[in-house]
Amino acid sequence: MHFEVGSLIKVVAGGVSVFRVLEIGVDGNPDMALVQSVEDQPGVYPWRTDLSLAVPADLPPSPR
């Protein structure tokens, strides 16, 4: 799936938390991104994640 900076994602299908993509191609890897939670709470910080399992935040959760 293709994401852009600013996209809202869940890091896995069925995930609950929503993250904003801040940077794509971290450490030269096109599948790694810097993301940060969109929740406004103390302790929110950017972190790296693999986008290979990520889904757009507006998609319904996958059936189990």
Helices and strands as residue ranges (DSSP letters): E 8-10, E 19-24, G 26-28, E 32-37, E 47-50, G 51-53, E 55-56
